[in-house]
Amino acid sequence: MMKQIIPNKKNKHSIPKELPTQIILEILSRLPIKILFLCQLVSKHWLSLIPDPHFAKLHLSRSQVNLLIKPKYRSSLLRLVDLQILHKIHPREAQLKFIPKINFPPLGIKVVNSCNGLLCLCNVPEIFICNPILCEYTCLPFPIYDGEYDRYITAFGFSPKTNQYKVIRFFIQRFVEFFDPTIKNFVASFFNPLTEELDDSFDPITELRTSREEAKAIIYTIGEGSWRNMGSVPYFLTNHSFNSFVNGALHWLNFARDSPDFICCFDFGSEQFRVVPEPPEFGLRRKEFPDHIRVGVLRDSLSICDFSNPFCIDIWLMKDYGIKESWSKELVIENGIGKRGNLDRHEPIMILKSGEILMLVNKDSLVMYKPKLGKFKKLNTYGIKSEFYGIAHTPSLVSLRDVAKGERGSFVY
């Protein structure tokens, strides 16, 4: 005779109908943005959790870096590509498309840089901060500068100490100074004793002049409503991309031959300029090949890419920020590059978990370098045929409603 099983009422009620909120947050904070949007449809409770600023911060700390692509000309279309899953599924399913409804003409819009999921876009003289994921943006007040300048550079960053986002704009003026043509020793260096004439290489327009640059800066804290004067910039500024924000500071290379400082930075927390130690092995090479060295961020570390060797690229990472001895030559790319003229056109964007390196080539194509095979693989750019911006971007739920509180002229759509 079989024994009758009586259900245990205690066990029946021991399994909760819904998981505790803390566990739900742990699960949701590890999901990709694309899936997270669908999760908002599960329940009203989940819908209320996802927009919360504390959840946005938690999710950002666990988000994977993606590739953000924007055509350089005549388009405001943004494409966000999840490279971690690109090889596992159909390529077009690994991307999100955004068309930020920002009130500007698409021609000439430049991607300045990405920071914590927010983008800084520039269209002279306008500066926009936007979160393409949430379809939010704000237009900053026009930067006012009374002095003369020949060019300007814009950068965007974040201060972890004050939890503030800031934009800095540098105004650079170039001064051309001429030597006195009566300086005999200088002119004599071009004198040919055989012909008793000046050498053909002597050009009085170029040889009798020198140039120098002076830079000044203004800064804007998102939410404060006005620009502040920062005064003179103590270091030479390059025109290279400023997608080199890490550890609360913006970094660039100083190629001035009369300066011993090489890696310079601006700290968005202290609002001070300072110097970061360079790799020990660099020596004089750093001043000899200014067009063949780049500074950036790879694996959340300050990086330097050295193209000065005609047949390889050296990639350095600063493992412990600010410590000179922590510089490590992470990788040497030797195959598939070819001529020297092509070296500085391969710009590393990110290193994937697999160790593969995504690189932007000639501003119009993407390649993936596979270190184990020593080979390059060209990637499909999904119909973008012109030059484009390609940067590392971490999708974020950080809302400009929280970042730009009190910002006049803010628009959210």
C-alpha positions in Angstrom: 0.0 0.0 0.0 1.5 3.3 -1.1 1.9 6.0 1.5 -0.1 9.2 0.8 2.1 12.3 0.5 0.6 15.3 2.2 1.9 18.7 0.9 3.9 20.7 3.3 2.2 24.0 3.6 5.4 25.6 5.0 7.4 24.5 1.9 4.6 25.9 -0.3 5.2 29.4 1.0 9.0 29.1 1.4 9.6 30.2 -2.2 9.0 33.9 -2.6 6.8 35.0 -5.5 9.3 37.7 -6.3 13.1 38.0 -5.7 14.3 40.5 -3.2 15.1 43.9 -4.7 18.8 43.6 -3.9 19.1 40.4 -5.9 17.1 41.9 -8.8 19.4 44.9 -8.9 22.4 42.6 -9.0 21.0 40.7 -12.0 19.8 43.8 -13.9 23.0 45.7 -13.3 25.0 43.1 -15.3 22.8 43.1 -18.4 23.6 44.9 -21.6 21.6 48.0 -22.4 19.7 46.5 -25.2 18.3 43.7 -22.9 17.8 46.1 -20.1 15.3 48.1 -22.1 13.2 45.0 -22.6 13.3 44.3 -18.9 11.4 47.5 -18.2 8.4 45.7 -19.7 8.5 42.9 -17.1 6.8 44.7 -14.2 6.1 48.1 -12.8 8.6 47.3 -10.0 11.4 46.7 -12.5 10.4 49.8 -14.5 10.8 51.9 -11.3 14.2 50.4 -10.5 16.0 51.0 -13.8 15.8 54.8 -14.0 17.0 55.3 -10.5 20.3 57.3 -10.3 21.9 54.8 -7.9 21.1 51.9 -10.3 22.5 53.9 -13.2 25.8 54.3 -11.3 25.9 50.6 -10.4 25.1 49.6 -14.0 27.8 51.9 -15.3 30.5 50.3 -13.1 29.7 46.9 -14.7 29.0 47.9 -18.3 31.2 46.7 -21.1 33.0 49.1 -23.4 31.4 49.3 -26.9 32.4 50.9 -30.1 30.7 54.1 -31.1 30.7 55.2 -34.7 29.6 58.5 -36.2 30.1 59.5 -39.9 32.3 62.6 -40.1 30.2 64.4 -42.7 26.5 65.1 -43.3 25.1 62.8 -40.7 24.0 62.8 -37.0 23.6 59.1 -36.9 25.3 57.2 -34.1 26.0 53.5 -34.2 26.8 51.6 -31.0 28.4 48.2 -31.6 28.9 45.5 -29.0 32.2 44.0 -30.1 32.2 41.3 -27.4 29.4 39.5 -29.1 30.0 40.6 -32.7 31.6 37.3 -33.7 28.8 35.2 -32.1 25.8 36.6 -33.8 24.8 38.4 -37.0 26.8 41.7 -37.1 23.7 43.8 -37.6 22.2 42.4 -34.4 25.1 43.5 -32.4 24.5 47.2 -32.9 22.1 49.8 -31.8 21.4 52.9 -33.9 20.6 56.3 -32.5 19.8 59.5 -34.2 20.1 62.2 -31.5 17.4 64.8 -32.1 19.7 67.7 -31.4 18.8 70.9 -33.1 22.0 71.4 -35.2 22.9 70.9 -38.8 24.7 67.5 -39.3 27.5 69.0 -41.4 30.7 69.6 -39.3 29.5 68.0 -36.0 32.6 66.6 -34.3 32.8 63.9 -31.6 35.0 65.4 -28.9 35.2 62.4 -26.5 33.2 60.0 -24.3 33.1 60.0 -20.5 30.9 57.7 -18.3 28.5 57.1 -21.1 28.0 60.8 -22.0 29.2 62.2 -25.3 30.6 65.7 -25.9 29.8 66.9 -29.4 31.1 70.2 -30.9 29.8 72.4 -33.8 31.6 75.7 -33.8 30.9 77.5 -31.5 28.3 75.2 -29.9 29.1 72.4 -27.5 26.6 69.7 -26.7 26.6 67.0 -24.0 24.3 64.1 -24.7 23.4 60.6 -23.7 22.3 58.9 -26.9 21.0 55.9 -25.0 18.4 58.0 -23.1 17.9 60.5 -26.0 18.9 63.4 -23.8 21.1 66.4 -24.5 22.0 69.9 -23.3 23.6 72.7 -25.2 26.1 74.7 -23.2 26.3 78.5 -23.3 28.6 79.8 -26.0 32.2 80.0 -24.7 33.3 83.6 -24.6 36.9 84.5 -25.2 38.1 88.1 -25.6 41.6 87.4 -26.9 42.8 86.5 -30.4 43.4 82.8 -31.2 44.3 80.7 -34.2 42.8 77.4 -33.1 41.0 75.9 -30.2 40.7 72.4 -28.6 37.7 71.1 -26.6 37.7 68.3 -24.1 35.2 66.7 -21.7 35.8 65.0 -18.4 34.6 64.0 -14.9 35.8 64.6 -11.4 35.2 61.5 -9.2 35.9 63.6 -6.1 33.2 66.2 -6.7 30.9 64.0 -8.9 30.9 66.8 -11.5 31.2 66.8 -15.3 33.3 69.5 -16.9 34.2 70.9 -20.3 37.5 72.7 -20.9 38.3 74.7 -24.0 41.8 75.7 -24.9 42.5 78.8 -27.1 45.8 78.7 -28.9 47.5 81.7 -30.5 50.6 81.3 -32.7 53.3 83.9 -32.7 55.8 84.2 -35.6 59.1 85.9 -34.7 61.8 86.9 -37.2 65.5 87.0 -36.6 67.5 90.1 -37.5 68.8 89.4 -41.0 72.1 91.2 -40.1 73.1 88.4 -37.8 76.3 87.4 -39.6 76.9 84.1 -37.9 73.5 82.7 -38.7 73.6 83.7 -42.4 77.2 82.6 -42.7 76.1 79.0 -42.0 74.4 79.0 -45.4 77.4 80.6 -47.3 79.1 78.5 -50.0 82.8 79.4 -50.1 83.2 78.0 -53.6 80.6 80.1 -55.3 80.8 82.9 -52.7 77.0 82.9 -52.7 74.3 81.7 -50.3 73.3 78.1 -50.6 70.2 77.3 -52.6 68.6 75.8 -49.5 68.6 79.1 -47.8 65.1 80.6 -47.7 65.0 84.0 -45.8 61.3 83.6 -45.2 61.6 80.3 -43.3 65.2 80.3 -42.1 65.0 83.8 -40.5 61.9 83.1 -38.5 60.7 81.0 -35.6 57.3 80.4 -34.1 55.9 79.7 -30.6 52.4 79.1 -29.3 50.6 80.3 -26.2 47.4 78.7 -24.9 44.8 79.9 -22.4 41.8 78.0 -21.2 38.3 78.4 -19.9 36.3 75.7 -18.1 32.6 74.9 -17.6 31.0 72.8 -14.9 27.8 71.1 -16.1 25.0 72.6 -14.1 26.6 75.8 -13.0 25.6 77.9 -16.1 28.7 79.9 -16.8 32.3 79.6 -18.0 35.3 80.4 -15.8 38.7 81.6 -16.8 41.6 79.2 -16.2 44.4 81.5 -17.3 47.5 80.3 -19.2 48.3 76.7 -20.0 51.9 75.8 -19.0 52.4 73.0 -21.6 52.4 72.8 -25.4 49.1 71.4 -26.8 48.8 69.0 -29.8 46.0 68.6 -32.3 45.6 64.9 -31.7 42.4 63.4 -30.4 41.6 64.0 -26.7 39.9 60.6 -26.2 42.5 60.1 -23.4 40.5 60.7 -20.2 41.4 58.4 -17.4 41.8 58.6 -13.6 39.9 61.9 -13.5 42.4 63.6 -15.9 42.8 64.5 -19.5 46.2 63.6 -21.1 48.2 64.8 -24.0 51.8 64.7 -25.3 54.1 67.7 -25.1 56.4 67.8 -28.2 58.1 71.1 -27.4 61.8 70.4 -27.8 62.8 72.9 -25.2 60.6 71.2 -22.5 61.7 68.2 -20.4 58.0 67.3 -19.8 56.4 64.8 -22.1 53.1 63.5 -20.8 50.9 66.3 -19.5 47.5 66.3 -18.0 44.7 68.4 -16.6 43.0 67.1 -13.5 39.3 67.9 -13.5 39.0 67.6 -9.7 41.8 70.0 -8.7 41.6 71.9 -12.0 45.4 71.9 -12.1 47.9 71.1 -14.8 50.6 68.5 -14.1 53.0 66.0 -15.5 52.7 62.2 -15.6 55.9 60.1 -15.8 56.8 58.6 -19.2 58.0 55.1 -19.9 61.7 54.7 -18.8 62.9 53.6 -22.2 61.6 56.5 -24.2 64.6 58.9 -23.9 65.1 61.4 -26.8 63.0 59.4 -29.2 59.9 61.1 -27.8 60.9 64.5 -29.3 62.2 63.1 -32.6 59.0 61.5 -33.8 56.2 63.7 -32.6 53.8 62.5 -35.4 54.4 58.9 -34.6 53.4 58.7 -30.9 49.9 58.8 -29.5 48.5 58.8 -26.0 45.2 57.1 -25.2 43.3 54.7 -22.9 43.3 51.0 -23.3 42.0 48.5 -20.7 41.2 51.5 -18.4 44.9 52.4 -18.3 46.8 55.3 -19.7 48.5 54.0 -22.9 51.1 55.1 -25.4 51.3 53.8 -29.0 54.7 54.3 -30.5 54.8 54.2 -34.3 58.4 55.4 -34.7 59.7 52.0 -35.8 58.9 51.7 -39.5 57.9 48.0 -39.2 56.1 47.7 -35.9 53.9 49.4 -33.3 54.7 49.3 -29.6 51.8 49.6 -27.2 52.6 50.7 -23.6 50.3 50.6 -20.6 50.6 52.3 -17.3 49.4 49.6 -14.9 49.6 51.7 -11.7 48.6 55.2 -12.5 51.3 57.8 -11.8 54.0 55.3 -11.1 56.9 55.4 -13.7 58.0 51.9 -13.0 54.5 50.5 -13.8 54.8 51.2 -17.5 54.8 48.0 -19.4 55.3 47.3 -23.1 52.1 45.3 -23.4 52.3 44.4 -27.1 54.4 44.7 -30.2 52.6 44.5 -33.5 55.0 43.5 -36.2 53.0 42.0 -39.1 50.7 43.4 -41.6 51.5 47.1 -41.4 54.0 47.6 -44.1 55.3 51.0 -45.1 56.2 53.7 -42.6 53.6 56.0 -44.2 50.8 53.8 -42.9 52.0 53.4 -39.3 50.4 56.4 -37.8 47.1 55.6 -39.5 46.5 52.6 -37.3 44.9 54.0 -34.1 44.1 51.5 -31.4 40.6 52.0 -30.0 40.2 49.2 -27.5 41.5 45.8 -26.4 38.8 43.1 -26.1 38.7 40.4 -23.4 40.0 38.0 -26.0 43.2 40.1 -26.4 42.2 41.2 -29.9 42.8 44.9 -30.7 40.3 47.1 -32.5 42.0 49.7 -34.6 40.8 52.6 -36.8 42.7 52.9 -40.1 42.8 56.1 -42.2 39.7 57.3 -40.4 37.6 55.3 -42.8 37.9 51.6 -41.9 38.2 49.3 -38.9 40.5 46.3 -38.4 40.8 43.7 -35.7 44.4 42.6 -34.9 44.7 39.0 -33.6 47.9 38.8 -31.5 47.9 35.0 -31.4 47.9 34.8 -35.2 49.7 38.0 -35.9 47.0 38.9 -38.5 44.6 41.7 -39.2 40.9 41.3 -40.1 38.9 44.1 -41.7 35.5 44.7 -40.2 32.3 45.7 -41.9 31.3 49.3 -41.1 27.6 48.7 -41.9 27.1 51.0 -44.8 29.3 53.9 -43.7 31.5 54.7 -46.7 33.0 58.1 -45.8 35.4 59.0 -43.0 34.0 58.5 -39.5 34.8 58.9 -35.8 35.4 55.7 -34.0 35.8 55.8 -30.2 35.4 53.5 -27.2 32.1 54.3 -25.4 30.5 52.8 -22.4 26.7 52.9 -22.7 25.2 54.4 -19.6 21.8 55.2 -17.9 23.2 58.3 -16.3 20.6 60.9 -16.9 21.3 64.6 -17.8 18.3 65.3 -15.6 20.6 64.5 -12.6 23.9 65.6 -14.1 22.7 69.0 -15.4 20.4 70.1 -12.6 19.8 73.8 -12.8 21.3 74.0 -16.3 19.6 76.8 -18.2 18.8 75.8 -21.8 18.7 72.1 -21.1 16.6 70.0 -23.4 15.4 66.5 -22.8 13.3 64.7 -25.4 
